[in-house]
Amino acid sequence: MIRRVKLVNFLSHRETEISFGEGLTVFIGRNGAGKSSVVDAIVYALYGQHTRGQNANIVHDGGRAQEGRVELDFELNGKLYRVVRRFDGKGNLKEASIREDGKLLATSERGVDRRVSDTVSGLLGMNYERMRSSVVIQQGEVDAILRADPKELKELFDDLLGLSTFEQAYSRMKDVLDGFEERIRIKVRRSPDDLMLVEEELEKCRKLLTEGKAKADELEKELAKLKDEHREIGERISRLEGLLQLHNEVRSSIEALRGIVRRELANLEDKVGKIERAMKALALREEVERRITRIDELRVEIFRLEEKERSLQKQLKEIEEELKRLPSGAGAKSIEELRLEARTRAERLRDDAVELGKAVALGAETSELADRVGQDVEGVVDLVSEVHESALASRAAELAAKRDAIKTEIEETKRRKKEADREIYELGTINGQDVQRLRNEVLTAEQILRDVGGEPGVSALKARLEGLKERSSRLEKVKLPLELDVSELQALAEVLPADAKELLDRIRTGIMRLRDEKLGPEDVIQLEHLRLMRDELSREIGGKEKELEKLREDVQRAEKEIGELEKVRDVLRKAKEFRDLMRKVRDLVYHREGPVLRSLRGWVYERVSERAREYLDAFDSPISDVRIEEERTGKGSRVVFRCFYQAREVSWERLSGGEKVVLALALRLAIGDVLGAQRLGFFVLDEPTVHLDAEKRRRLRDVLMRLGRKMPQVIVITHDEEVFEGAEARVLRFEMERGATKVSEVKSSRG
């Protein structure tokens, strides 16, 4: 329902604002007063289109205005919408916007007008042409519905019914179904149309699975039989292999016994050899002991001589160091000569001193005497020095003599030590053997003799050696374990060490078991034959097991494939059922020519026809009936009006001008009442009284008044002011004043 419209510099309106209420509103005024401009403004605000030709024609005052605008407020489904369009002085769009309860929904700018228009079309459910055909009936367009192409009429009804939405749903449903099928193909790599193929594959797989299981069962029975035979042969082989293993173990044990016997023989022979060598060594025992004793004495002597030599060397070193400090003593006087000369000089000094004393006492000249006494003193001093030097020279001579004696003694010591070393060397070997080694051999021989018990022990040892040699000879001749006499084992136990007892018992036990089992050479041949049989069975079992494994894999693969195919089948079955159902729904419900929409259109045609008949009756028209029907054609369908005049069907073209207008008005009002206007809440008629006589005009007024009471809002534009005098309506007068439209409300009564 329209709430407000404002026109600024639009056609004849400089600035006009009109508020609308419910019920019937009538615009009156002379032609050219600007009544229809309001309708143009409403349509222009909604769709950006009008009936005035080019956009330059919409600008007020011949285009001298700088800009203009149209504002429209309308209410739909409880929400208030405002559309604003601004245009420049040439009628070009500057900007457009639509808001819902103050919230911006869309805007359009210069050169791009579709966004706002498309938003309006989506809200109202009809475009500009459908609005003009069903809700806004402009001047001169009343009877255009009668001249319309039948196919266009059908499209008009489809659009008014909102069937374009169904058509879009029909198209989108195809996209949805195509997408659904694509998702199914992606999910299971099959199309719903492949359901039959999948079921055939499933049946084939089930057949292969049944055959595979039957073959597997048969093969399992064959395998069980082969495995039983293989187990029996294996048990026989195990028994023979056990005996052969025992045979080989006994042979190995006998070989080990031979090794023990050989080692024991070597040990006894070594012992006997050692004893014989010990006996020979004992024959040299006295000579060896004598030589060892003498060698020990000589070594003691050599040690003493070495100590003496070290002492003499030390004395010699000390003398030579002292001699280095003493003068050589060459030309020195002897001590006796020096003693005589000392006595002479002492006496002279005494005499000269006495003389000097006397002279001093007498007071005589003393200088000569003093000089002589001084010379005497110096002579005594020189003599003392000479005596010291003579004493040192005498010491040096003494040390030199001692040094020479020591050197002679050292040489003698070395000579004696050399003689002792030569004697030790001569005593150190007997017949080319080291005497110390011979002494050790003697000691060892004595110990050996003690260990074997002396002479009796030696005899027993030799007897044991001979006995072991004899038994070893018989043992070496044994080729197979069964050739060995177990009594020999007892005899060997008596001559072998105690640790050989366990081996002997093992050999004895093994031989007795082999004799009990009666293992013979033919058993070896039989064992080889059984092994070949077992190997052949193993290969056959292996082949059968591989074959069975492959069959089981095939069965598992078939079961898996069956499971997957069953899942695919279930998915495809449900998908096909769903798709087929949706296709059926699509064709039946959403297709324009489907039964649901045809039924809906038929119901609407009937309702519109009923309402048209009611309006015809209100006009007291001689047209007795009008029917809107849909006819099938080769390429679809079309809508036709069937008109009945006094119970006879006639073509509407045979009607008079007034009757055509009445018929057209009845149809327009019925369509608007049933479809367009009732849904949008308003209905507009521009100059509907043209070609109507006075009675028809009066009746039209009554019809519009009733329509105004039923419909939220009806707007009528007319220049027949007298028709609506006293009508239950709001009347607005349009007049031209100073080149612009002026709108004023006419006071009239309302019922």
C-alpha positions, 0 to 999 in steps of 0.5 A: 500500500502506498503511503507517500509520494513526493515529486520535485521538478517532475513533469508539471510538479515543481514540488508536490507531496501527497500522503495516502490512506486506506480506501478510495482516493480520487484525483480530479482536475482538467486534462493536463493538470498533472493528475496522471503525473502522480501515477507516472511518478509512482511507476518511475520511482519503482521501476525507473520507467514511465509513459512519457517517452524519453527521460528528458521529458520528465523534467519540470518547466521544459528542462530548465530545472537543474535536477529533480527527484521522486520519493515513494513510501510504500508498505508491504508485508508489515515493512515500510520501504522508501524508494528515492530517484534523483535525476539531472536537468536532462532527465538522466538518473543521478542516483537511486536507492531503496531502504527497508525500515531505514536499512539500505537494500540497494543503490543505483548510480548513473548509468547503472539502474538495474539494482534498485529496479530488480530489488523492487521487482523481487519484492513486488513479484512483478515487473513494470509491464505486469504492474501496468497490466494488472495494478496501474491501469493508465489512461487509454489502456483499459480495453488493451486487455481485450486486444492482448495476444492470448499467449501474452495473456497467459504469461500475464496470468502466470506472472500475476500468479507468481508462476515465474517463481515456479519456473525458476524453481523448476529450472533450479530443481533441474540444477539441484537434481543435476548436482545431486546426480553429480554428487552421487557419481562422485560418491559412488562413481555411478549414476542413478541410471546405473542401478540395473547395471549395478544389480547385474554386477552384484548378481554376477559377483554373488555367483562368482562368490558362491563358486569361489566358496565351493572351490575353496571348500573342495580345495580345503578338503584336498589340503587336509588329506595332503597334510595328513599324508605329509604329517605321517611321512614327517613322523616317519622321517622324524623317527629315522632322522632321530635314529640317524641323528643318534647314529651321527651323534654316536659316530661323533662321540666315538670320534671324540673318544678317539681324540681323547684316547689320542690325547691320553696316549700322547700324554702318557707317551710324553710322561714316559718320555719325560721319565726316561729323560729324568732317569738320564738326568739323574745320572749327572746329579753328582757332577751337576751339584759339584759344578753348581757348588763351585760356580756359587763359590766363584761367584762369591769370589767375583763379588768380593773382588768387584767390591775390592776393585770399587774400593781401590778405584775410589782411593785412586780417584781421591789420590789423583785429585789430591795430586792435582792440587800439589806442586810438582816438587822438581828442584826442591831441597830435602828436609835435612838440607833445609834443617841445617840451613835453618839452623845456620840462618837462625844462629846468624840472626841471633848473632846479628841481633845481639850485635844490634842490641849491643850497638843500640845499648852503646849508642853506636851506629845501628843502621848497617846492623839493622839492615843485616838483621832485616835481611836475616829475618827475610832469609828466615822467612824465605826458608820457612816458605821453602820448607813448606814447599819442600814438605808439599813436594815430599807429600806429592811423591808419597802419594804418587808412590801410593797411586802406583801401588793401588794401580798394580793391585787393581790390575791383579784384582781384574786378573783374578776376576777374569780367571774366575769368570773363565772357570765359571764358563767352563763349569757352566756346560756339560756335554753342551748343556747348561748346568743350571738347566741340567740342575732343574731337569734333575730336580724335575726328574726327582719330582717326576719319580716321586709323582709316579711312585718311584720305580714301581710307578714308572713300570705301571705307567709304561704298562698302562701306555702299552694297554692304551695303545692296543685299545686305541688300535682297535678303536681306530679300526671301527668304521660304524658305531654298531661295529664297536664292542661295548666291552671295549668301552668298559676296558677304555674306562679303566685306562682313561681319565674319569672325565671320559666316563660321561662320553663312554656312557653316552656312546654305550647307551646310543649303540644299545638303542641303535641295536634295539631299533635295528637301524640298517643301511636300507633305512638311509635309502628309505629316509631319502625316499621319504624326504623326496615324497615329503618335498613333493607333498610340500610343493603340492601343498604349497601350490594348493595353499597358494591356490586356496589363498588366491581363492580366499582373496578372490572370495574376500575381494568378491565379498568386499565388492559385493558389500561395496556394490550393495552400498552403491545399490542402496545409495543408487536405489534411494537416489533413484527413488528420490530423483524420480520422485523429485522429477515427478514433483518437478514435472507435476508441481513446478512445470508451467504445463504441469497438472498442479499449475494448470489446476491452479490457473484453472481455479484462478481463471474461474475466480477471475471469471466469477468476479468479472461477472459480478462487476458486469452485473454491477454495471448492469451490462447486457453481457450475461457471462464472461469466461476465462479459459486456457486452450492447449496449442501445439507448442503450449497453451494460451488464454482466451476470453469467451463472452456471452451476450444474452446467453449466446457466445459472441466475439468481444469485437462485436460489442459497442465501444461502451460495452467493450470498456465495461467488459474491459473494466470488469476484467481489469477489476477482477484481475486486480481484485483476485491477483495483483492489487489484493496482493500489493494492497493498492489499485490505480485507474487512470480515466476509467470513465472514458466511453461510458455513458452517465449510468455506467459512470454512476455504476462505476463509481459505486463499484469503485466505492465497494472496491475501496471498502474491500481493498486497502487502497484504490486510486482513481484519476478522472476529469469527470468531477461530477461523477464522484460528487458525494462519493465515499472517497477522499478527493484531491483536486489538481490545478495549474497555478503559475506553470506548476501543479497545485494539489488541494483536498476537496472536502467531501463526506465519507460514509 
